[in-house]
Amino acid sequence: MGKRVWIVVLVLLLVAAAAAMLLVKGSNDNIHVSAYFQNVSGLQRGAPVRLAGVDVGKVTDIRVHLERHENPVEVAMALRKPESGYIPRDSIVLVSPEGVLGPAFVDVDVRNTSGAPVQDGTVLQALAVETLTPKQILDRLSEIAKQKQAEESKH
């Protein structure tokens, strides 16, 4: 009977330790911010959020809000607390591709900013950047080549 009591106590201690770890981890060291974009082509949940090329967080969710006609796409981001202290509230975010054909990420631009650091729930200003798909690039190159051929045939 004494052995059972010790097993129950041990199990309860393990459960309490696991719950404490979850509470500490659940309070995590992230600041949650968002931004609204016209288009986030290629951006996916889990994509990095970068400041000056350094990962400072990740995209946690992407949602469409049809009632927001100008910028209907909400991108939710989790920024690590130490790094978020360097991101002013008046920063601008944009969706950028990794190289020419790589996956997209959120780039945080802090140039020309002077605001207080972001806090939980801050909505950052998004900059719309026209991105071309590989097909659009190939179509445009084909169009240019045809124009060049037409010009050369006239001479």
mmCIF file of the C-alpha atoms, coordinates in Angstrom:
data_MODEL
# 
_entry.id   MODEL 
# 
loop_
_atom_site.group_PDB 
_atom_site.id 
_atom_site.type_symbol 
_atom_site.label_atom_id 
_atom_site.label_alt_id 
_atom_site.label_comp_id 
_atom_site.label_asym_id 
_atom_site.label_entity_id 
_atom_site.label_seq_id 
_atom_site.pdbx_PDB_ins_code 
_atom_site.Cartn_x 
_atom_site.Cartn_y 
_atom_site.Cartn_z 
_atom_site.occupancy 
_atom_site.B_iso_or_equiv 
_atom_site.pdbx_formal_charge 
_atom_site.auth_seq_id 
_atom_site.auth_comp_id 
_atom_site.auth_asym_id 
_atom_site.auth_atom_id 
_atom_site.pdbx_PDB_model_num 
ATOM 1   C CA . MET A 1 1   ? 0.000   0.000  0.000   1.00 0.00 ? 1   MET A CA 1 
ATOM 2   C CA . GLY A 1 2   ? 2.844   2.420  0.765   1.00 0.00 ? 2   GLY A CA 1 
ATOM 3   C CA . LYS A 1 3   ? 4.312   1.742  -2.667  1.00 0.00 ? 3   LYS A CA 1 
ATOM 4   C CA . ARG A 1 4   ? 1.065   2.809  -4.350  1.00 0.00 ? 4   ARG A CA 1 
ATOM 5   C CA . VAL A 1 5   ? 1.023   6.092  -2.471  1.00 0.00 ? 5   VAL A CA 1 
ATOM 6   C CA . TRP A 1 6   ? 4.536   6.892  -3.661  1.00 0.00 ? 6   TRP A CA 1 
ATOM 7   C CA . ILE A 1 7   ? 3.604   6.045  -7.261  1.00 0.00 ? 7   ILE A CA 1 
ATOM 8   C CA . VAL A 1 8   ? 0.544   8.306  -7.057  1.00 0.00 ? 8   VAL A CA 1 
ATOM 9   C CA . VAL A 1 9   ? 2.646   11.100 -5.529  1.00 0.00 ? 9   VAL A CA 1 
ATOM 10  C CA . LEU A 1 10  ? 5.286   10.670 -8.240  1.00 0.00 ? 10  LEU A CA 1 
ATOM 11  C CA . VAL A 1 11  ? 2.658   10.766 -11.004 1.00 0.00 ? 11  VAL A CA 1 
ATOM 12  C CA . LEU A 1 12  ? 1.069   13.866 -9.483  1.00 0.00 ? 12  LEU A CA 1 
ATOM 13  C CA . LEU A 1 13  ? 4.479   15.565 -9.271  1.00 0.00 ? 13  LEU A CA 1 
ATOM 14  C CA . LEU A 1 14  ? 5.178   14.732 -12.918 1.00 0.00 ? 14  LEU A CA 1 
ATOM 15  C CA . VAL A 1 15  ? 1.776   16.090 -13.967 1.00 0.00 ? 15  VAL A CA 1 
ATOM 16  C CA . ALA A 1 16  ? 2.349   19.259 -11.922 1.00 0.00 ? 16  ALA A CA 1 
ATOM 17  C CA . ALA A 1 17  ? 5.809   19.733 -13.460 1.00 0.00 ? 17  ALA A CA 1 
ATOM 18  C CA . ALA A 1 18  ? 4.422   19.247 -16.975 1.00 0.00 ? 18  ALA A CA 1 
ATOM 19  C CA . ALA A 1 19  ? 1.614   21.742 -16.291 1.00 0.00 ? 19  ALA A CA 1 
ATOM 20  C CA . ALA A 1 20  ? 4.104   24.286 -14.935 1.00 0.00 ? 20  ALA A CA 1 
ATOM 21  C CA . MET A 1 21  ? 6.260   23.897 -18.048 1.00 0.00 ? 21  MET A CA 1 
ATOM 22  C CA . LEU A 1 22  ? 3.216   24.389 -20.281 1.00 0.00 ? 22  LEU A CA 1 
ATOM 23  C CA . LEU A 1 23  ? 2.219   27.521 -18.362 1.00 0.00 ? 23  LEU A CA 1 
ATOM 24  C CA . VAL A 1 24  ? 5.701   28.977 -18.673 1.00 0.00 ? 24  VAL A CA 1 
ATOM 25  C CA . LYS A 1 25  ? 5.887   28.036 -22.342 1.00 0.00 ? 25  LYS A CA 1 
ATOM 26  C CA . GLY A 1 26  ? 2.284   29.170 -22.894 1.00 0.00 ? 26  GLY A CA 1 
ATOM 27  C CA . SER A 1 27  ? 3.145   32.642 -21.672 1.00 0.00 ? 27  SER A CA 1 
ATOM 28  C CA . ASN A 1 28  ? 5.874   32.523 -24.362 1.00 0.00 ? 28  ASN A CA 1 
ATOM 29  C CA . ASP A 1 29  ? 8.161   35.320 -25.212 1.00 0.00 ? 29  ASP A CA 1 
ATOM 30  C CA . ASN A 1 30  ? 6.256   36.604 -28.248 1.00 0.00 ? 30  ASN A CA 1 
ATOM 31  C CA . ILE A 1 31  ? 4.499   39.823 -29.157 1.00 0.00 ? 31  ILE A CA 1 
ATOM 32  C CA . HIS A 1 32  ? 1.560   39.326 -31.527 1.00 0.00 ? 32  HIS A CA 1 
ATOM 33  C CA . VAL A 1 33  ? 1.135   41.947 -34.261 1.00 0.00 ? 33  VAL A CA 1 
ATOM 34  C CA . SER A 1 34  ? -0.650  42.072 -37.592 1.00 0.00 ? 34  SER A CA 1 
ATOM 35  C CA . ALA A 1 35  ? -0.813  43.950 -40.881 1.00 0.00 ? 35  ALA A CA 1 
ATOM 36  C CA . TYR A 1 36  ? -3.343  44.179 -43.708 1.00 0.00 ? 36  TYR A CA 1 
ATOM 37  C CA . PHE A 1 37  ? -2.205  43.662 -47.313 1.00 0.00 ? 37  PHE A CA 1 
ATOM 38  C CA . GLN A 1 38  ? -3.745  43.871 -50.759 1.00 0.00 ? 38  GLN A CA 1 
ATOM 39  C CA . ASN A 1 39  ? -1.900  40.734 -51.898 1.00 0.00 ? 39  ASN A CA 1 
ATOM 40  C CA . VAL A 1 40  ? 0.376   38.246 -50.113 1.00 0.00 ? 40  VAL A CA 1 
ATOM 41  C CA . SER A 1 41  ? 1.172   36.007 -53.066 1.00 0.00 ? 41  SER A CA 1 
ATOM 42  C CA . GLY A 1 42  ? 3.462   33.166 -52.011 1.00 0.00 ? 42  GLY A CA 1 
ATOM 43  C CA . LEU A 1 43  ? 3.318   33.925 -48.280 1.00 0.00 ? 43  LEU A CA 1 
ATOM 44  C CA . GLN A 1 44  ? 2.487   30.965 -46.066 1.00 0.00 ? 44  GLN A CA 1 
ATOM 45  C CA . ARG A 1 45  ? 1.863   30.319 -42.397 1.00 0.00 ? 45  ARG A CA 1 
ATOM 46  C CA . GLY A 1 46  ? 5.205   29.719 -40.692 1.00 0.00 ? 46  GLY A CA 1 
ATOM 47  C CA . ALA A 1 47  ? 7.102   32.051 -43.052 1.00 0.00 ? 47  ALA A CA 1 
ATOM 48  C CA . PRO A 1 48  ? 9.821   34.105 -41.388 1.00 0.00 ? 48  PRO A CA 1 
ATOM 49  C CA . VAL A 1 49  ? 9.451   37.731 -40.335 1.00 0.00 ? 49  VAL A CA 1 
ATOM 50  C CA . ARG A 1 50  ? 12.773  39.523 -40.842 1.00 0.00 ? 50  ARG A CA 1 
ATOM 51  C CA . LEU A 1 51  ? 14.322  42.771 -39.717 1.00 0.00 ? 51  LEU A CA 1 
ATOM 52  C CA . ALA A 1 52  ? 17.449  43.743 -41.702 1.00 0.00 ? 52  ALA A CA 1 
ATOM 53  C CA . GLY A 1 53  ? 17.766  40.138 -42.895 1.00 0.00 ? 53  GLY A CA 1 
ATOM 54  C CA . VAL A 1 54  ? 17.554  38.650 -39.390 1.00 0.00 ? 54  VAL A CA 1 
ATOM 55  C CA . ASP A 1 55  ? 14.663  36.374 -38.388 1.00 0.00 ? 55  ASP A CA 1 
ATOM 56  C CA . VAL A 1 56  ? 12.709  38.070 -35.583 1.00 0.00 ? 56  VAL A CA 1 
ATOM 57  C CA . GLY A 1 57  ? 9.480   36.076 -35.736 1.00 0.00 ? 57  GLY A CA 1 
ATOM 58  C CA . LYS A 1 58  ? 7.118   34.126 -37.925 1.00 0.00 ? 58  LYS A CA 1 
ATOM 59  C CA . VAL A 1 59  ? 3.761   34.368 -39.676 1.00 0.00 ? 59  VAL A CA 1 
ATOM 60  C CA . THR A 1 60  ? 1.167   32.657 -37.492 1.00 0.00 ? 60  THR A CA 1 
ATOM 61  C CA . ASP A 1 61  ? -1.972  33.122 -39.577 1.00 0.00 ? 61  ASP A CA 1 
ATOM 62  C CA . ILE A 1 62  ? -3.268  34.517 -42.871 1.00 0.00 ? 62  ILE A CA 1 
ATOM 63  C CA . ARG A 1 63  ? -6.945  35.458 -43.173 1.00 0.00 ? 63  ARG A CA 1 
ATOM 64  C CA . VAL A 1 64  ? -9.093  37.183 -45.762 1.00 0.00 ? 64  VAL A CA 1 
ATOM 65  C CA . HIS A 1 65  ? -11.557 39.865 -44.614 1.00 0.00 ? 65  HIS A CA 1 
ATOM 66  C CA . LEU A 1 66  ? -13.790 40.631 -47.607 1.00 0.00 ? 66  LEU A CA 1 
ATOM 67  C CA . GLU A 1 67  ? -15.264 43.687 -45.879 1.00 0.00 ? 67  GLU A CA 1 
ATOM 68  C CA . ARG A 1 68  ? -11.825 45.334 -46.139 1.00 0.00 ? 68  ARG A CA 1 
ATOM 69  C CA . HIS A 1 69  ? -11.841 46.207 -49.831 1.00 0.00 ? 69  HIS A CA 1 
ATOM 70  C CA . GLU A 1 70  ? -8.469  47.967 -50.057 1.00 0.00 ? 70  GLU A CA 1 
ATOM 71  C CA . ASN A 1 71  ? -6.357  45.564 -47.999 1.00 0.00 ? 71  ASN A CA 1 
ATOM 72  C CA . PRO A 1 72  ? -8.401  42.421 -47.324 1.00 0.00 ? 72  PRO A CA 1 
ATOM 73  C CA . VAL A 1 73  ? -5.610  40.053 -46.262 1.00 0.00 ? 73  VAL A CA 1 
ATOM 74  C CA . GLU A 1 74  ? -4.667  40.041 -42.581 1.00 0.00 ? 74  GLU A CA 1 
ATOM 75  C CA . VAL A 1 75  ? -1.272  38.586 -41.755 1.00 0.00 ? 75  VAL A CA 1 
ATOM 76  C CA . ALA A 1 76  ? -0.814  37.750 -38.071 1.00 0.00 ? 76  ALA A CA 1 
ATOM 77  C CA . MET A 1 77  ? 2.762   37.541 -36.813 1.00 0.00 ? 77  MET A CA 1 
ATOM 78  C CA . ALA A 1 78  ? 4.515   36.472 -33.619 1.00 0.00 ? 78  ALA A CA 1 
ATOM 79  C CA . LEU A 1 79  ? 7.653   38.498 -32.898 1.00 0.00 ? 79  LEU A CA 1 
ATOM 80  C CA . ARG A 1 80  ? 10.162  37.352 -30.300 1.00 0.00 ? 80  ARG A CA 1 
ATOM 81  C CA . LYS A 1 81  ? 10.148  39.777 -27.352 1.00 0.00 ? 81  LYS A CA 1 
ATOM 82  C CA . PRO A 1 82  ? 13.849  40.639 -27.302 1.00 0.00 ? 82  PRO A CA 1 
ATOM 83  C CA . GLU A 1 83  ? 13.846  41.554 -30.999 1.00 0.00 ? 83  GLU A CA 1 
ATOM 84  C CA . SER A 1 84  ? 10.421  43.217 -30.947 1.00 0.00 ? 84  SER A CA 1 
ATOM 85  C CA . GLY A 1 85  ? 11.885  45.920 -28.717 1.00 0.00 ? 85  GLY A CA 1 
ATOM 86  C CA . TYR A 1 86  ? 13.783  47.142 -31.791 1.00 0.00 ? 86  TYR A CA 1 
ATOM 87  C CA . ILE A 1 87  ? 10.647  47.424 -33.937 1.00 0.00 ? 87  ILE A CA 1 
ATOM 88  C CA . PRO A 1 88  ? 8.854   50.787 -33.657 1.00 0.00 ? 88  PRO A CA 1 
ATOM 89  C CA . ARG A 1 89  ? 5.063   50.953 -34.020 1.00 0.00 ? 89  ARG A CA 1 
ATOM 90  C CA . ASP A 1 90  ? 5.423   53.103 -37.148 1.00 0.00 ? 90  ASP A CA 1 
ATOM 91  C CA . SER A 1 91  ? 7.490   50.461 -38.979 1.00 0.00 ? 91  SER A CA 1 
ATOM 92  C CA . ILE A 1 92  ? 6.399   49.365 -42.433 1.00 0.00 ? 92  ILE A CA 1 
ATOM 93  C CA . VAL A 1 93  ? 6.067   45.708 -43.405 1.00 0.00 ? 93  VAL A CA 1 
ATOM 94  C CA . LEU A 1 94  ? 6.070   44.212 -46.884 1.00 0.00 ? 94  LEU A CA 1 
ATOM 95  C CA . VAL A 1 95  ? 5.939   40.757 -48.399 1.00 0.00 ? 95  VAL A CA 1 
ATOM 96  C CA . SER A 1 96  ? 9.183   39.954 -50.194 1.00 0.00 ? 96  SER A CA 1 
ATOM 97  C CA . PRO A 1 97  ? 10.315  36.869 -52.101 1.00 0.00 ? 97  PRO A CA 1 
ATOM 98  C CA . GLU A 1 98  ? 13.452  34.990 -51.077 1.00 0.00 ? 98  GLU A CA 1 
ATOM 99  C CA . GLY A 1 99  ? 15.539  35.540 -54.207 1.00 0.00 ? 99  GLY A CA 1 
ATOM 100 C CA . VAL A 1 100 ? 13.872  35.383 -57.600 1.00 0.00 ? 100 VAL A CA 1 
ATOM 101 C CA . LEU A 1 101 ? 11.706  32.297 -57.187 1.00 0.00 ? 101 LEU A CA 1 
ATOM 102 C CA . GLY A 1 102 ? 12.013  31.520 -53.478 1.00 0.00 ? 102 GLY A CA 1 
ATOM 103 C CA . PRO A 1 103 ? 9.299   31.490 -50.839 1.00 0.00 ? 103 PRO A CA 1 
ATOM 104 C CA . ALA A 1 104 ? 7.922   34.765 -49.522 1.00 0.00 ? 104 ALA A CA 1 
ATOM 105 C CA . PHE A 1 105 ? 8.630   36.291 -46.108 1.00 0.00 ? 105 PHE A CA 1 
ATOM 106 C CA . VAL A 1 106 ? 7.578   39.427 -44.234 1.00 0.00 ? 106 VAL A CA 1 
ATOM 107 C CA . ASP A 1 107 ? 10.230  42.143 -44.247 1.00 0.00 ? 107 ASP A CA 1 
ATOM 108 C CA . VAL A 1 108 ? 10.119  44.808 -41.525 1.00 0.00 ? 108 VAL A CA 1 
ATOM 109 C CA . ASP A 1 109 ? 11.439  48.228 -42.556 1.00 0.00 ? 109 ASP A CA 1 
ATOM 110 C CA . VAL A 1 110 ? 12.400  50.409 -39.599 1.00 0.00 ? 110 VAL A CA 1 
ATOM 111 C CA . ARG A 1 111 ? 14.056  53.189 -41.590 1.00 0.00 ? 111 ARG A CA 1 
ATOM 112 C CA . ASN A 1 112 ? 12.574  56.627 -40.946 1.00 0.00 ? 112 ASN A CA 1 
ATOM 113 C CA . THR A 1 113 ? 10.753  55.432 -37.822 1.00 0.00 ? 113 THR A CA 1 
ATOM 114 C CA . SER A 1 114 ? 10.637  57.062 -34.439 1.00 0.00 ? 114 SER A CA 1 
ATOM 115 C CA . GLY A 1 115 ? 7.738   55.481 -32.595 1.00 0.00 ? 115 GLY A CA 1 
ATOM 116 C CA . ALA A 1 116 ? 7.623   53.484 -29.395 1.00 0.00 ? 116 ALA A CA 1 
ATOM 117 C CA . PRO A 1 117 ? 8.251   49.723 -29.666 1.00 0.00 ? 117 PRO A CA 1 
ATOM 118 C CA . VAL A 1 118 ? 5.421   47.473 -30.843 1.00 0.00 ? 118 VAL A CA 1 
ATOM 119 C CA . GLN A 1 119 ? 3.157   45.947 -28.223 1.00 0.00 ? 119 GLN A CA 1 
ATOM 120 C CA . ASP A 1 120 ? 0.809   42.994 -28.275 1.00 0.00 ? 120 ASP A CA 1 
ATOM 121 C CA . GLY A 1 121 ? -1.995  43.761 -30.748 1.00 0.00 ? 121 GLY A CA 1 
ATOM 122 C CA . THR A 1 122 ? -0.172  46.459 -32.736 1.00 0.00 ? 122 THR A CA 1 
ATOM 123 C CA . VAL A 1 123 ? -1.312  46.752 -36.369 1.00 0.00 ? 123 VAL A CA 1 
ATOM 124 C CA . LEU A 1 124 ? 1.648   47.639 -38.565 1.00 0.00 ? 124 LEU A CA 1 
ATOM 125 C CA . GLN A 1 125 ? 1.381   49.572 -41.812 1.00 0.00 ? 125 GLN A CA 1 
ATOM 126 C CA . ALA A 1 126 ? 1.778   47.383 -44.906 1.00 0.00 ? 126 ALA A CA 1 
ATOM 127 C CA . LEU A 1 127 ? 3.455   48.526 -48.091 1.00 0.00 ? 127 LEU A CA 1 
ATOM 128 C CA . ALA A 1 128 ? 2.041   47.165 -51.322 1.00 0.00 ? 128 ALA A CA 1 
ATOM 129 C CA . VAL A 1 129 ? 4.742   45.855 -53.627 1.00 0.00 ? 129 VAL A CA 1 
ATOM 130 C CA . GLU A 1 130 ? 3.941   44.599 -57.094 1.00 0.00 ? 130 GLU A CA 1 
ATOM 131 C CA . THR A 1 131 ? 5.348   41.102 -57.448 1.00 0.00 ? 131 THR A CA 1 
ATOM 132 C CA . LEU A 1 132 ? 5.465   39.176 -60.687 1.00 0.00 ? 132 LEU A CA 1 
ATOM 133 C CA . THR A 1 133 ? 4.889   35.466 -60.988 1.00 0.00 ? 133 THR A CA 1 
ATOM 134 C CA . PRO A 1 134 ? 7.387   33.410 -63.027 1.00 0.00 ? 134 PRO A CA 1 
ATOM 135 C CA . LYS A 1 135 ? 4.748   33.110 -65.786 1.00 0.00 ? 135 LYS A CA 1 
ATOM 136 C CA . GLN A 1 136 ? 4.296   36.888 -65.900 1.00 0.00 ? 136 GLN A CA 1 
ATOM 137 C CA . ILE A 1 137 ? 8.073   37.331 -66.163 1.00 0.00 ? 137 ILE A CA 1 
ATOM 138 C CA . LEU A 1 138 ? 8.305   34.810 -69.023 1.00 0.00 ? 138 LEU A CA 1 
ATOM 139 C CA . ASP A 1 139 ? 5.329   36.397 -70.812 1.00 0.00 ? 139 ASP A CA 1 
ATOM 140 C CA . ARG A 1 140 ? 6.931   39.831 -70.537 1.00 0.00 ? 140 ARG A CA 1 
ATOM 141 C CA . LEU A 1 141 ? 10.293  38.541 -71.815 1.00 0.00 ? 141 LEU A CA 1 
ATOM 142 C CA . SER A 1 142 ? 8.525   36.855 -74.745 1.00 0.00 ? 142 SER A CA 1 
ATOM 143 C CA . GLU A 1 143 ? 6.737   40.125 -75.519 1.00 0.00 ? 143 GLU A CA 1 
ATOM 144 C CA . ILE A 1 144 ? 10.036  42.037 -75.477 1.00 0.00 ? 144 ILE A CA 1 
ATOM 145 C CA . ALA A 1 145 ? 11.663  39.445 -77.750 1.00 0.00 ? 145 ALA A CA 1 
ATOM 146 C CA . LYS A 1 146 ? 8.792   39.716 -80.249 1.00 0.00 ? 146 LYS A CA 1 
ATOM 147 C CA . GLN A 1 147 ? 9.070   43.522 -80.240 1.00 0.00 ? 147 GLN A CA 1 
ATOM 148 C CA . LYS A 1 148 ? 12.816  43.280 -80.820 1.00 0.00 ? 148 LYS A CA 1 
ATOM 149 C CA . GLN A 1 149 ? 12.295  40.850 -83.736 1.00 0.00 ? 149 GLN A CA 1 
ATOM 150 C CA . ALA A 1 150 ? 9.692   43.149 -85.260 1.00 0.00 ? 150 ALA A CA 1 
ATOM 151 C CA . GLU A 1 151 ? 12.085  46.111 -85.031 1.00 0.00 ? 151 GLU A CA 1 
ATOM 152 C CA . GLU A 1 152 ? 14.963  44.141 -86.594 1.00 0.00 ? 152 GLU A CA 1 
ATOM 153 C CA . SER A 1 153 ? 12.797  42.921 -89.472 1.00 0.00 ? 153 SER A CA 1 
ATOM 154 C CA . LYS A 1 154 ? 11.925  46.531 -90.361 1.00 0.00 ? 154 LYS A CA 1 
ATOM 155 C CA . HIS A 1 155 ? 15.615  47.367 -90.877 1.00 0.00 ? 155 HIS A CA 1 
# 
